Each structure stands twice: as C-alpha cells, then as structure tokens.
Amino acid sequence: MQTRLKEWFLSNWLYRNRYTSTNISSSAPERELPDLYEATVAELQDGLDSNRFNSVDLVKAYIGRIEEVNLKGPALRAVLEINPVAVEQASQLDKERKSNRKRGPLHGIPLLLKDNIDTDRADGMSTTAGSFALQDSIPPKDAGVTTKLREAGAVILGKANLSEFGQFRSHKLTGGWSALGGQGTNAYYPNGDTCGSSSGSAVAVSIGLCALALGTDTTGSITFPASRNNIVGIKPTVGLTSRAGVVPISSHQDTVGPLTRSVTDAAILLSAIAGSDPNDNATSSQPFPLPKYIDALDPNSLAGKRIGVPRKVFIDSETHPVIIAAFEDSLEIMRKMGAIVVDPADLPSADDLIKNGWMDEELICLVDFKIDINKYLSELKESPSGVRTLEDLIKFIEGHPDLEQPRGYEDQSVFLESNNTAGYNAELFEILERKTRLSGEQGIDAVLSKYNLDALVAPHSTFQAAVSANAGYPMIQVPLGFFPDDTLPVALDDGPTFYPAPGTPFGISFFASAWSEYQLLGMAYAFEQKTQTRLKRRAYPKAIPSTQL
C-alpha cells in the first residue's frame, strides 16, 4: 500500500473527483424551495416530482454544503469521502423519474453511510471504519443494507466519519475521532462532543449535509449521537436489518439503523432497509410480513398508552439536573396527551444488572469482536495493507504511529484485550445467556408484563443503551431539550471536546421488547409532533452551511 501523509490525506481525499457545485448559489433564491437544513423526504420528493429541481441539483447542493463546513470553517469533520460517481447515479435516477419509473419515496434522495458499511468499488469509495489499515480495501460486494438502498433508488452521497472501529479500539479515545477523519465535533457548540460511534452520520444529518444517514449500533452508537445532535435515531431489533457487509463488533448486538431529522423520515428509511438477508442468519427470525412503518405515525398514538418510567439505574444522581427537569416536563406532556404514566416502573433485574450487566456485556463483545472481525477481514477481496486478522490490525497500528496514534489517541487497549480471548466455552455461553436474560426476559419484558406497559421512557443514558443492547431490543431516540446558554462547558474526560456546553442537545428514548418498532414509532412521532423540540434551536451560526438549491 502506498503510504500517504495524514495531513495530505485529510485535506484532499474528501475532494478527489469532486464535482464543482455549478448553478448552486451561496444563498437561497426567493422561490419555493426547501431549506436543506430541515428538508424532509416528502418535501424533496415534492420538488423532484414537480420538476422544481432534480436529483443532480440535490447532490451538488449537498456537496456544496459539505465543502463549506467539513474541513473548512468550523471543520466539523463529519464526512470522510464523497462518492465520485454520485452525480452520474443521480442523473440516471432523474432519467428513470422522467420515464415514470420512480421506485419509491427514496428515489433520487442523497444519503450518507457510516464508513463501516460496505460499498463495492464500482463507486470508487473505500470502507475503512476510519482506519488507514483498511484504506483502499475491497469488500466482496455491497452490504445488505446498501443493496436495499440502491434498489430503493437512493443516491449514496458518500461515507460519514465515525469513531474508529465503532469506538472499540479503545474506550479512552474521544468519541467522533478516527485516524482517517480526525476529530469530529458537534454543530451546536464549537468543539462540542459528538458522541459515538455514528458521529459523522449524526452531525451531517443535524445541519443538512445530507437528507438522511445510516448508522450502526452495538451499545448506543446510534442513539447516543442522535441525542447529542438534536436528531432522531432508531436502534432496531437485532435481526430487523442486515449486518452483512458491516465492519463488526458483536454479532449478538450489532444492528444498522436510521439517523434523520424527523420520525417520519426515520420510518421511511427503516422500511427501506428492513428485511431478511440470506447473508445474515439473524434476519431469519424477524416477523413476516413486516409492517409499513409509515402507517404507525399517528399524532394521537400516546393516548391510552401505558408508559413506564424505570427510574432505578436509568435516572440517578449522575443524571444532569437540566436533563431531569426536561424529562419530568416530558412526562407531564405525555399525561396531557392521554398517556397513563406508571412511575416508577423499575426493571426487576435492576440490581443484578448493576452487579453483572456491564461486565458481562464487555466480556461478550471482546470475545465476539475477535471472531467477527477476523471473519470480516479474511473475506476482503483485497487488503492493500495486508491486514487479515485482529493481530494484523494491532501490528499495523503499532507500526504506523504517525497515521494511527497521534498524541492523545495512542491507545488500543480494547483491541489487545480482545485479541487475548480464545473463543467461547461453557462459562462464556452461560454469561451470554445471563446478560441476555437479565436485560430481556427478566428486565424489559418483565417490567412491561408486570405493569401491563406499552413502552418504557427515560432520558438517554449509558446504562439504558446497554440494557436494550444486551437484550437485542429496539430503541427510538428523539430530541428532548438543550442545555441553557449559561452552562459551564466541561472538557469531556479532559479531552478535546466539550459536554455539557451551552446549547448542546439531549434526548429522550422510547424502548420496549423485540420487534416493537411499529408501536414505538407511533409514540415517538406523537411526542415529536407535540413538542417540536428540534425546531427550537439551530446549530451555532458558523456551523450552518449557506449553500441551498
């Protein structure tokens, strides 16, 4: 592999083969065109169908917006690479539309993929997980979800930055950082924390650098960035969406889901990517037929619903008072909307989860990662770096400290721990069974049954994400509030990013048992429509691109 200097790479890779944003003004003209900061799929489809603009125009506008803020200005570092044939793909989809061959609601809509989701080299893009070790590697084919998006007529605009290897290289590395992409930051406060690992996808969606994005989640990697960036995120039930062709962490917990500006768009995107895949055995357990998730969206969906509040563990002395106050207000809003709030409704297994839950999950993920990443790397068609195993990956990082270990980002202790595992034995299978049971059957399922609940709600937290992840159950994250302007910025873990900080967002999560996405979407939609939290605050001015259609 030809080694490139990191500085050159960061300043040039994004823009290689880029398209000049011709006919794109730096300010929106006085005509009926959607504001790309908030544009919904329905608004974009209306403009495309009425011939006010086409998909090529959209692609060029989004590229222009990326160019403004990604490496220049606030340097948010949300996008790793732009698809060099995105304009050609958009042009072909425009021709299909003119020939009355519109494929569906995503036809001609540009979106970003988290850069751990495979695209074949026909696009000229890499799938790197944010690491130089996978630069220019070639996967066998598109990921399962990428194939579904292409079939739906979506335009793959490019690849989003992420926490390198899903933030599983080390728990000490700041969220949103990768060797290839650099340190991503939040658009709501300068150098604000993005959270991870689907950080670039979330930041890009939050300010309209794309219409939609996909992320992946092992333990909060969709829902945390959604919360931190004032957007909607869905962590689907494990098995609802294919993980085939996704750089893995844990086959027991990994899932792929939407990051969007609205629940409606999340429902549209989820329908496009959900479904079985013979290359992912977990999808064989999903119900058939799957519902049309858009049909769940009723503003009265909370009326009569029994909503539980699991305060033990999920809400404690470490929960910020600003978040607690906003959450208490949200419960009152739900009551006024006709919901029956059962408070508290604690998980029967809460004490056991405190004792074992996090350690059990970490151990299983360490074991899974070595197995799953070795399989993924071994199946690459080409690996210019020579990396084919986790051990190879560790050696590559150690051998290229100038690329992979800049000051403050040296650690790869989780990789080293994982590489010391030796697969499953009887004891580990017992731990896997325990972690799943305590979070699922004796946790979420048990509390829902005990109080006859439709869903649980809580402000987003690490433990909440872990419980849903351990069980493999779904969670939907929607905006809840913002820290006030007089908040003292705190350097997160003494690192380069800040949280909390003035104006930074936080969210609320709706979660329940496996395959409950339809019901959760309805409740999340009702809450979103009533509160309209996302619209109450925009990103800081320098982080908002001016390029429009």
C-alpha positions as CSV (number, residue, x, y, z in Angstrom):
1,M,0.0,0.0,0.0
2,Q,1.3,3.4,-0.9
3,T,1.5,5.4,2.3
4,R,0.1,8.9,2.2
5,L,0.8,11.6,4.7
6,K,-2.1,12.1,7.0
7,E,-2.2,15.8,6.6
8,W,-2.4,15.5,2.8
9,F,-5.0,12.8,3.1
10,L,-7.3,14.7,5.3
11,S,-7.2,17.8,3.1
12,N,-7.5,16.0,-0.2
13,W,-9.3,12.7,0.0
14,L,-12.7,14.1,0.5
15,Y,-12.4,16.3,-2.6
16,R,-10.8,13.9,-5.0
17,N,-13.0,13.6,-8.1
18,R,-15.4,16.1,-6.5
19,Y,-17.9,18.0,-8.6
20,T,-18.0,21.7,-8.8
21,S,-21.2,23.0,-7.4
22,T,-22.2,24.8,-10.6
23,N,-25.5,26.6,-10.6
24,I,-25.6,26.4,-6.8
25,S,-25.9,29.8,-5.1
26,S,-24.3,30.6,-1.8
27,S,-27.7,31.9,-0.6
28,A,-31.2,30.6,-1.3
29,P,-33.1,32.4,-4.1
30,E,-36.6,33.8,-3.5
31,R,-38.7,30.8,-4.6
32,E,-40.4,27.8,-3.2
33,L,-37.5,25.5,-2.5
34,P,-37.0,23.5,0.7
35,D,-34.4,24.7,3.2
36,L,-31.8,21.9,3.2
37,Y,-31.1,22.4,6.9
38,E,-34.5,20.9,7.7
39,A,-35.7,19.4,4.3
40,T,-37.8,16.2,4.7
41,V,-38.0,13.4,2.3
42,A,-41.6,14.4,1.4
43,E,-40.5,18.0,0.7
44,L,-37.7,16.8,-1.5
45,Q,-39.9,14.4,-3.4
46,D,-42.5,17.1,-4.0
47,G,-39.8,19.3,-5.5
48,L,-38.4,16.4,-7.6
49,D,-41.9,15.4,-8.8
50,S,-42.9,18.9,-9.7
51,N,-39.6,19.4,-11.6
52,R,-38.5,22.4,-9.5
53,F,-35.2,20.7,-9.1
54,N,-33.7,17.3,-9.9
55,S,-31.5,14.8,-8.1
56,V,-28.4,16.1,-9.7
57,D,-29.2,19.5,-8.3
58,L,-29.7,17.9,-4.8
59,V,-26.4,16.1,-4.9
60,K,-24.5,19.2,-6.0
61,A,-26.2,21.3,-3.3
62,Y,-25.3,18.8,-0.6
63,I,-21.7,18.6,-1.8
64,G,-21.5,22.4,-1.6
65,R,-22.8,22.3,1.9
66,I,-20.2,19.7,2.9
67,E,-17.4,21.7,1.4
68,E,-18.4,24.7,3.5
69,V,-18.1,23.2,6.9
70,N,-16.5,19.8,6.8
71,L,-12.8,20.7,6.6
72,K,-13.1,24.5,6.3
73,G,-14.6,26.9,8.7
74,P,-15.6,25.0,11.9
75,A,-14.1,21.8,10.4
76,L,-16.8,19.5,11.8
77,R,-15.1,16.5,10.1
78,A,-18.5,14.7,9.6
79,V,-17.8,13.3,6.1
80,L,-14.9,11.1,5.2
81,E,-15.5,10.7,1.4
82,I,-17.8,11.9,-1.3
83,N,-19.0,9.3,-3.9
84,P,-17.1,10.3,-7.1
85,V,-20.0,9.0,-9.2
86,A,-22.9,10.4,-7.2
87,V,-23.8,12.9,-9.9
88,E,-23.9,10.2,-12.6
89,Q,-26.0,8.0,-10.3
90,A,-28.4,10.9,-9.6
91,S,-28.6,11.6,-13.4
92,Q,-29.6,8.1,-14.1
93,L,-32.3,8.2,-11.4
94,D,-33.6,11.5,-12.9
95,K,-34.0,9.7,-16.2
96,E,-36.0,7.0,-14.5
97,R,-38.2,9.6,-12.9
98,K,-38.9,11.3,-16.2
99,S,-39.8,7.8,-17.7
100,N,-42.4,7.3,-14.9
101,R,-40.2,4.7,-13.2
102,K,-40.0,6.2,-9.8
103,R,-39.0,3.4,-7.4
104,G,-40.4,4.8,-4.1
105,P,-40.0,7.5,-1.5
106,L,-36.2,7.4,-1.5
107,H,-35.9,7.7,-5.3
108,G,-33.1,10.3,-6.0
109,I,-32.6,11.1,-2.3
110,P,-29.0,11.6,-1.3
111,L,-27.8,9.9,1.9
112,L,-24.6,9.1,3.7
113,L,-23.4,5.8,5.0
114,K,-21.4,5.4,8.1
115,D,-18.0,4.3,6.9
116,N,-18.2,0.8,8.3
117,I,-21.0,-0.1,5.8
118,D,-19.6,-1.8,2.7
119,T,-19.9,-0.3,-0.8
120,D,-18.4,-2.2,-3.7
121,R,-15.6,-0.4,-5.6
122,A,-17.8,0.4,-8.5
123,D,-18.4,3.7,-6.7
124,G,-14.7,4.3,-6.2
125,M,-15.2,4.6,-2.4
126,S,-13.5,2.7,0.4
127,T,-14.9,1.1,3.6
128,T,-12.4,1.9,6.3
129,A,-14.0,2.0,9.7
130,G,-12.0,5.2,10.0
131,S,-8.6,3.4,9.8
132,F,-5.7,3.6,7.4
133,A,-5.4,-0.1,7.9
134,L,-8.5,-0.6,5.6
135,Q,-7.8,2.3,3.2
136,D,-8.4,1.1,-0.4
137,S,-9.5,-2.4,0.8
138,I,-12.1,-4.0,-1.4
139,P,-15.1,-5.9,0.1
140,P,-16.7,-8.8,-1.7
141,K,-19.8,-6.8,-2.5
142,D,-22.2,-4.1,-1.2
143,A,-23.5,-4.5,2.4
144,G,-27.0,-5.9,2.6
145,V,-28.5,-2.5,3.5
146,T,-26.5,-0.8,0.8
147,T,-28.1,-3.1,-1.8
148,K,-31.6,-2.3,-0.4
149,L,-30.9,1.4,-0.6
150,R,-29.7,1.2,-4.2
151,E,-32.8,-0.9,-5.1
152,A,-34.9,1.8,-3.4
153,G,-33.4,4.4,-5.7
154,A,-31.4,6.3,-3.0
155,V,-28.2,8.1,-4.0
156,I,-25.2,7.1,-1.9
157,L,-23.7,10.5,-1.4
158,G,-20.6,9.4,0.5
159,K,-19.2,8.0,3.7
160,A,-19.5,9.6,7.1
161,N,-16.8,9.8,9.7
162,L,-17.1,7.7,12.8
163,S,-15.4,6.7,16.0
164,E,-12.7,4.4,14.6
165,F,-13.8,0.8,14.6
166,G,-17.0,1.8,16.3
167,Q,-15.0,3.1,19.3
168,F,-14.0,-0.4,20.1
169,R,-10.3,0.1,19.6
170,S,-10.2,1.8,22.9
171,H,-12.7,3.2,25.4
172,K,-10.2,6.0,26.1
173,L,-10.4,7.6,22.7
174,T,-12.7,10.6,22.3
175,G,-16.0,9.9,20.5
176,G,-16.1,11.0,16.9
177,W,-12.4,10.5,16.3
178,S,-10.8,8.4,13.6
179,A,-7.3,8.3,12.2
180,L,-8.6,9.0,8.7
181,G,-11.2,11.5,9.5
182,G,-9.8,13.3,12.5
183,Q,-11.7,14.6,15.5
184,G,-15.4,15.2,14.6
185,T,-17.2,17.9,16.5
186,N,-20.7,18.9,17.3
187,A,-22.5,21.6,15.3
188,Y,-24.3,23.0,18.4
189,Y,-21.2,24.2,20.2
190,P,-17.6,24.8,18.9
191,N,-15.6,21.7,19.7
192,G,-18.7,20.2,21.3
193,D,-18.7,16.4,21.8
194,T,-20.5,14.4,19.1
195,C,-20.7,11.2,21.0
196,G,-20.1,8.0,19.0
197,S,-19.7,5.9,17.2
198,S,-22.1,7.0,14.4
199,S,-20.9,10.5,15.0
200,G,-20.4,11.8,11.4
201,S,-23.8,10.5,10.3
202,A,-25.5,12.3,13.2
203,V,-23.6,15.6,12.7
204,A,-24.2,15.6,8.9
205,V,-27.9,15.0,9.4
206,S,-28.2,17.6,12.1
207,I,-27.3,20.5,9.7
208,G,-28.4,19.2,6.4
209,L,-25.2,17.9,4.8
210,C,-27.4,15.1,3.5
211,A,-31.1,14.2,3.5
212,L,-30.7,11.0,5.6
213,A,-27.9,8.8,7.0
214,L,-27.3,5.3,8.2
215,G,-25.5,4.4,11.4
216,T,-24.7,1.2,13.3
217,D,-25.3,0.4,16.9
218,T,-23.7,-2.1,19.3
219,T,-24.3,-0.2,22.6
220,G,-25.7,3.3,21.9
221,S,-23.8,4.1,18.8
222,I,-26.9,5.4,17.0
223,T,-28.9,6.6,20.0
224,F,-26.1,8.5,21.7
225,P,-25.1,10.6,18.7
226,A,-28.8,11.2,17.9
227,S,-29.3,12.5,21.5
228,R,-26.2,14.7,21.3
229,N,-27.0,16.2,17.9
230,N,-30.7,17.0,18.1
231,I,-32.0,14.4,15.7
232,V,-33.9,11.1,15.6
233,G,-32.2,7.7,15.8
234,I,-33.5,4.2,15.6
235,K,-31.6,1.3,17.0
236,P,-33.6,-1.6,15.5
237,T,-34.1,-5.1,17.0
238,V,-31.1,-7.2,16.2
239,G,-32.2,-9.1,13.1
240,L,-34.6,-6.5,11.6
241,T,-31.8,-5.1,9.4
242,S,-29.0,-7.0,7.8
243,R,-25.4,-6.7,9.2
244,A,-23.9,-8.5,6.3
245,G,-21.1,-6.4,4.9
246,V,-20.8,-4.2,8.0
247,V,-17.4,-4.0,9.9
248,P,-18.5,-5.8,13.0
249,I,-18.1,-5.5,16.8
250,S,-20.5,-8.2,18.1
251,S,-22.8,-10.5,16.1
252,H,-25.0,-10.6,19.2
253,Q,-25.6,-6.9,19.4
254,D,-24.8,-5.1,16.1
255,T,-27.6,-3.6,14.2
256,V,-28.0,-1.0,11.4
257,G,-30.5,1.9,11.7
258,P,-31.6,5.4,10.6
259,L,-30.4,8.8,11.7
260,T,-32.8,11.5,10.5
261,R,-34.2,14.9,11.3
262,S,-37.8,13.6,11.8
263,V,-39.6,10.4,13.0
264,T,-41.4,10.4,9.6
265,D,-38.1,10.2,7.7
266,A,-36.8,7.5,10.1
267,A,-39.9,5.4,9.4
268,I,-39.3,5.8,5.6
269,L,-35.7,4.8,5.9
270,L,-36.3,1.9,8.2
271,S,-38.8,0.4,5.8
272,A,-36.3,0.6,3.0
273,I,-33.5,-1.3,4.9
274,A,-35.6,-3.7,7.0
275,G,-36.0,-7.3,5.7
276,S,-34.4,-10.7,5.5
277,D,-30.9,-11.3,4.1
278,P,-29.6,-14.9,3.4
279,N,-26.1,-13.5,4.4
280,D,-27.2,-12.6,7.9
281,N,-28.8,-15.5,9.8
282,A,-30.2,-13.1,12.5
283,T,-32.7,-11.7,10.0
284,S,-34.4,-15.1,9.6
285,S,-36.1,-14.6,13.0
286,Q,-37.9,-11.4,12.0
287,P,-41.7,-11.5,11.7
288,F,-43.3,-11.7,8.3
289,P,-44.6,-9.7,6.7
290,L,-43.0,-6.6,8.2
291,P,-45.4,-3.7,8.7
292,K,-45.2,-0.4,6.7
293,Y,-43.7,1.7,9.4
294,I,-45.1,5.0,8.0
295,D,-48.6,3.7,8.8
296,A,-47.7,3.9,12.5
297,L,-47.4,7.7,12.5
298,D,-50.5,9.0,14.3
299,P,-50.3,12.2,16.5
300,N,-52.7,10.5,18.9
301,S,-50.6,7.4,19.4
302,L,-49.8,8.2,23.0
303,A,-53.5,8.4,24.0
304,G,-54.3,5.4,26.2
305,K,-50.8,4.0,26.2
306,R,-49.3,2.8,29.4
307,I,-45.8,4.3,29.7
308,G,-43.3,3.1,32.3
309,V,-40.5,5.1,33.9
310,P,-37.7,2.8,35.0
311,R,-36.0,5.2,37.4
312,K,-33.7,2.8,39.2
313,V,-30.3,2.9,37.4
314,F,-31.6,4.8,34.4
315,I,-32.1,8.1,36.4
316,D,-29.7,8.6,39.2
317,S,-27.5,11.2,41.0
318,E,-25.2,11.4,37.9
319,T,-28.1,12.5,35.6
320,H,-27.7,16.2,35.0
321,P,-30.4,18.3,36.7
322,V,-31.2,20.1,33.4
323,I,-32.0,16.7,31.8
324,I,-34.0,15.6,34.8
325,A,-36.1,18.7,34.7
326,A,-36.8,18.4,31.0
327,F,-37.7,14.7,31.4
328,E,-40.2,15.5,34.2
329,D,-41.8,18.0,31.9
330,S,-42.0,15.5,29.2
331,L,-43.9,13.1,31.4
332,E,-46.4,15.8,32.1
333,I,-46.8,16.4,28.4
334,M,-47.4,12.7,27.8
335,R,-50.1,12.7,30.5
336,K,-51.8,15.6,28.9
337,M,-51.7,13.7,25.6
338,G,-53.7,10.9,27.2
339,A,-50.8,8.5,28.2
340,I,-51.0,6.6,31.5
341,V,-47.6,7.1,33.1
342,V,-46.6,4.4,35.5
343,D,-43.9,5.9,37.7
344,P,-41.7,4.2,38.9
345,A,-41.7,1.0,36.8
346,D,-38.3,-0.4,37.6
347,L,-36.7,-3.4,36.0
348,P,-37.0,-6.4,38.4
349,S,-33.4,-7.3,37.4
350,A,-32.0,-3.9,38.1
351,D,-29.8,-4.9,41.0
352,D,-28.4,-7.9,39.1
353,L,-27.7,-5.7,36.1
354,I,-25.8,-3.3,38.3
355,K,-23.8,-6.2,39.6
356,N,-23.1,-8.0,36.3
357,G,-24.6,-6.2,33.3
358,W,-21.8,-4.0,32.1
359,M,-19.0,-6.5,32.8
360,D,-21.0,-9.3,31.1
361,E,-21.6,-7.2,28.0
362,E,-17.9,-6.1,27.8
363,L,-16.7,-9.6,28.0
364,I,-19.0,-10.9,25.3
365,C,-18.2,-8.1,23.0
366,L,-14.4,-8.8,23.5
367,V,-14.9,-12.4,22.5
368,D,-17.3,-11.6,19.6
369,F,-15.0,-8.9,18.2
370,K,-12.1,-11.2,17.6
371,I,-14.2,-13.8,16.0
372,D,-16.3,-11.4,13.9
373,I,-13.5,-9.0,12.8
374,N,-11.3,-11.9,11.8
375,K,-14.1,-13.3,9.6
376,Y,-14.7,-9.8,8.0
377,L,-11.0,-9.2,7.3
378,S,-10.4,-12.6,5.9
379,E,-13.2,-12.2,3.4
380,L,-12.0,-8.9,1.9
381,K,-11.3,-9.3,-1.9
382,E,-8.2,-7.1,-1.4
383,S,-6.4,-5.6,1.6
384,P,-3.5,-3.4,0.4
385,S,-2.3,-3.1,4.0
386,G,-2.0,-6.8,4.4
387,V,-4.4,-6.8,7.4
388,R,-6.3,-10.0,7.6
389,T,-6.7,-10.6,11.3
390,L,-7.1,-8.6,14.5
391,E,-3.5,-9.4,15.3
392,D,-2.5,-7.9,11.9
393,L,-4.6,-4.8,12.7
394,I,-2.9,-4.3,16.1
395,K,0.5,-4.6,14.4
396,F,-0.5,-2.1,11.7
397,I,-1.5,0.5,14.3
398,E,1.7,-0.1,16.2
399,G,3.8,0.1,13.0
400,H,2.2,3.4,11.8
401,P,2.0,5.6,14.8
402,D,2.3,8.7,12.6
403,L,-1.0,7.8,11.0
404,E,-2.9,5.8,13.7
405,Q,-1.6,7.1,17.0
406,P,-1.3,10.9,17.1
407,R,-0.8,12.5,20.5
408,G,-3.7,11.8,22.8
409,Y,-5.0,9.0,20.6
410,E,-2.4,6.3,21.1
411,D,-4.5,3.7,23.0
412,Q,-5.7,0.4,21.6
413,S,-6.2,-1.5,24.8
414,V,-9.6,-3.0,23.9
415,F,-8.1,-4.5,20.7
416,L,-5.3,-6.0,22.8
417,E,-7.9,-7.4,25.3
418,S,-10.0,-8.9,22.5
419,N,-7.0,-10.5,20.9
420,N,-6.3,-12.3,24.1
421,T,-9.6,-14.1,24.1
422,A,-9.9,-17.7,22.9
423,G,-13.5,-18.0,21.7
424,Y,-16.5,-19.4,23.5
425,N,-16.5,-22.1,26.2
426,A,-19.2,-23.3,28.6
427,E,-18.7,-20.4,31.1
428,L,-18.9,-17.8,28.4
429,F,-22.1,-19.3,27.0
430,E,-23.5,-19.0,30.5
431,I,-22.5,-15.4,30.7
432,L,-24.1,-14.7,27.3
433,E,-27.3,-16.3,28.4
434,R,-27.3,-14.3,31.6
435,K,-26.7,-10.9,30.0
436,T,-29.5,-11.5,27.5
437,R,-31.9,-12.9,30.2
438,L,-31.3,-10.1,32.8
439,S,-31.9,-7.4,30.2
440,G,-34.6,-9.1,28.2
441,E,-36.8,-11.7,29.8
442,Q,-36.2,-10.6,33.4
443,G,-35.6,-7.0,32.6
444,I,-37.5,-5.1,29.8
445,D,-40.0,-7.9,29.2
446,A,-40.6,-8.5,32.9
447,V,-41.4,-4.8,33.7
448,L,-43.6,-4.5,30.6
449,S,-45.6,-7.5,31.7
450,K,-45.7,-6.6,35.4
451,Y,-47.3,-3.2,34.8
452,N,-49.1,-4.0,31.5
453,L,-47.0,-1.4,29.7
454,D,-46.7,-0.5,26.1
455,A,-43.3,1.1,26.4
456,L,-40.6,2.5,28.7
457,V,-39.2,6.0,28.5
458,A,-36.1,7.6,30.0
459,P,-33.6,10.3,29.3
460,H,-30.8,8.7,27.2
461,S,-28.1,7.1,29.3
462,T,-25.2,4.7,29.0
463,F,-27.0,2.0,31.2
464,Q,-30.2,2.4,29.2
465,A,-28.4,1.8,26.0
466,A,-26.6,-1.2,27.4
467,V,-29.8,-2.9,28.6
468,S,-31.5,-2.6,25.2
469,A,-28.3,-3.7,23.5
470,N,-27.8,-6.7,25.8
471,A,-31.4,-7.8,25.0
472,G,-31.1,-7.0,21.3
473,Y,-34.3,-4.9,21.6
474,P,-35.2,-1.6,19.8
475,M,-34.9,1.9,21.0
476,I,-36.0,5.2,19.4
477,Q,-34.3,8.4,20.4
478,V,-36.0,11.8,19.8
479,P,-34.9,15.3,20.9
480,L,-35.9,16.4,24.4
481,G,-34.0,19.7,25.1
482,F,-30.9,21.8,25.2
483,F,-28.5,22.9,27.9
484,P,-29.1,26.6,28.7
485,D,-26.7,29.3,27.4
486,D,-25.2,29.9,30.9
487,T,-24.0,26.2,31.1
488,L,-20.3,25.9,32.0
489,P,-18.5,24.0,29.2
490,V,-16.9,20.8,30.5
491,A,-14.0,19.2,28.7
492,L,-15.2,15.6,28.4
493,D,-12.8,13.2,30.1
494,D,-10.2,16.0,29.9
495,G,-10.2,15.6,26.1
496,P,-10.6,18.0,23.2
497,T,-14.4,18.1,23.1
498,F,-17.0,19.6,25.5
499,Y,-20.1,18.2,27.1
500,P,-22.2,19.6,28.6
501,A,-21.9,23.0,27.0
502,P,-24.2,25.9,26.1
503,G,-26.9,24.9,23.7
504,T,-25.9,21.3,23.4
505,P,-28.9,18.9,22.8
506,F,-30.0,15.9,24.8
507,G,-32.8,13.4,24.0
508,I,-35.4,11.0,25.3
509,S,-35.7,7.3,24.4
510,F,-38.7,5.1,23.9
511,F,-37.9,1.4,24.2
512,A,-39.7,-2.0,24.5
513,S,-39.5,-5.6,23.5
514,A,-38.2,-7.2,20.3
515,W,-40.0,-6.2,17.0
516,S,-41.9,-3.3,18.7
517,E,-40.6,-0.7,16.2
518,Y,-44.1,0.0,14.8
519,Q,-45.6,0.8,18.2
520,L,-42.5,2.8,19.3
521,L,-42.5,4.8,16.1
522,G,-46.1,5.8,16.7
523,M,-45.4,7.0,20.3
524,A,-42.2,8.8,19.3
525,Y,-44.0,10.5,16.5
526,A,-46.8,11.7,18.7
527,F,-44.3,13.1,21.2
528,E,-42.2,14.7,18.5
529,Q,-45.2,16.4,16.9
530,K,-46.4,17.8,20.2
531,T,-43.1,19.1,21.4
532,Q,-41.3,20.1,18.2
533,T,-38.0,20.2,20.2
534,R,-35.7,20.0,17.2
535,L,-37.1,23.3,15.8
536,K,-36.5,25.2,19.0
537,R,-32.7,25.7,18.4
538,R,-30.3,25.6,15.4
539,A,-26.6,24.9,15.3
540,Y,-24.2,27.7,16.0
541,P,-24.0,30.1,13.0
542,K,-20.6,29.2,11.6
543,A,-21.6,25.5,11.5
544,I,-24.6,26.2,9.3
545,P,-23.9,26.0,5.6
546,S,-25.4,28.7,3.4
547,T,-25.5,26.7,0.1
548,Q,-29.0,25.9,-1.0
549,L,-30.8,24.6,-4.1
